[in-house]
Amino acid sequence: MAHDSSETAVSVRIAVEDPTTPDAQNLIRLLSAELAERYDFADDGTGLFAAADVQVPRAAFLVLRVDGRPVGCGALRPLDEPGFEDTAEIKRMYVIPEARGRRLAAAILGELERLAREFGYTRTLLETGDRNPEAVRLYERCGYAHVPPYGPYIGSARSICFARTL
């Protein structure tokens, strides 16, 4: 996918990558640091995600690169709970601050949804926090509906959960 900005062509590429590569790990680390800062180090989300979560069938980790530079990521994993066999969970959505405002997160989300359909899922679920208004706006703009907290987010006052039928 290419995007023209003024007179300069920019190469944007989203691909499935191994979540243990240095680029993937760096993006996850940057996301965790930002979340820890936003939430006063109360929770950076890393306890609810591991690389192994997306190294199973019907799962993926994406890295978005602009002109070869890794600037964003997102993950898709199966929900291993009864009644959620047709549902994938979206995790670790992130775009570095200097690359924001260019709809790159929406592109990552769209590719995760495409993969979810390809993997046979009919719905996606995700969680974000109450101190992440940019993410809330993204999910609302992309057609996600607010849903009650699920799984580990039940009882979390800071969690905002969303779902979308694919």
N, C-alpha and C positions, 0 to 999 in steps of 0.2 A: 504494500500500500504506500503510495507516495502522496506528499502534501506540498503544495506550492505556497510559499510564504514570500510575498513581494516578488523579487527577482531571483530568489535563491530556492532551488529545489531541495527538499529535505526528505531523506529516506527514513521511513518508519517501518519497523518490522516487529511483529509479535510472533513468538515461537515457543513451543513446548521445550523446556530445558530441565536438566537435572537440578533439583533444588539444593543439591550439595555443592554446586560449583561456586567458585569465589564470587562471581558476579551476583548469583542468586543469594548467596549468604550475606553479601554486603547490602543488598536491597532490603532483606529481612532485618538485618541489624539496624539500618537507618530507620525503617518503619518502627521497630521496637523502641529505639531511642526517642523518636518523636512522640510516640504514645506515652512513654514513661514521663516525658516532660509535660505533656498535656494533662496527664492524670496524676501529677505529683508523685511519680514513681509507684503509684498504688498498683498498677497492672499494665504491663506492656503487651499483653496478649500472647506472649510466647508460651505460656503454660498450656494453652489450648491449641497449639499447632506444633507439629514436628515434621521434618522433611519426609519421614516414613509415611505420614498421612497421605501423601500424594505419590507415593511409589508403589501403589496398588492398582489393580484393574479399575477402570472407569474413573480415573483421577488424573490430574495434570497440574503442572506448575508452569506458568507463562512468564517470560521476560519480554518487555517491550524495549526496543532499542531505537534511538534516534541517531542517524548517521553512525551506527555501530556502537554507540554509547548506551549502556544499560541505564534506563531512567525510570522503569516501572515494572511492577510485577502483580501477579494475582494467582490464586490457587483454587482448585476445584477438587472436592473430595466427597466420597460417599458418606451418607449419614448412617452410622451403624446402630440404628435404633428401630425397634419394631414399629411398623406403620410408616416408615420413611424410606422404603426400598426404592421408590421412584423419585427420591429427592436427593439433590446434590447440595453441598454447602460450599459457599464461596468464602474464601479466607485470604488474608494477607494482601489485600488490595492496597497498592501504594504507587505513587508517582513522586519523584523527588521535587522539592519545592520550586527549583528554577525551571522545571518543565511543566508546571501546572498552568491551567487556563487554556490548554490547547486541545481539550477533549480526549486526551490520551487515556485517562481512566475509563471513560466511556468505551473506548476502543478495546481496552483489556476486558472489560465487563462483557462486551458484545462477543468477543472471542471465547470467553469462558462459557457463555450461554450457548454458543454454537457447538462447542465441544460437549456440553451437557446433553444437548439434543442428540448429538452423534453417539454418545454413550448410552442413550436410551432413557435418560431422565425426563420427567415431565414437569418438574418444578425445581426451583432453586430457593434456598434459604440463606440468609446471612445476618450477621450482627455487627453493629457499630456502636460507638459510645456517644453519650450525650454531650461530650466535649469535642465532637468531630462534625460540626455543622456542614462542612463541605461534602463529606460523605453522605450525610442525610439528604442533601440537595441532589447529589448525583443519583442516588438510588431512586428517589422520588421522580426525578426527571426521566429516568430510564424505565419507568413503569412498575417499580416495586411498590407493594402495598405493605403498610405496617401490619404486623402480626404479633400475637402475644409471645413473650420470651419462650424459647424452647431449650431443651437439654440443659447444658451447664449455665445458661443465662437465666433460667427460672429463678426469680427472687433477686436478681441483680437490678438495683435501682438505676444504674448507669447505662444499662443495655437498651438499645433500640433495635428491634428485629424486623426484618423485611422478608417477603416472599414474592415470587413471580412464577406464574404458570408459563411454561415454555410452549 
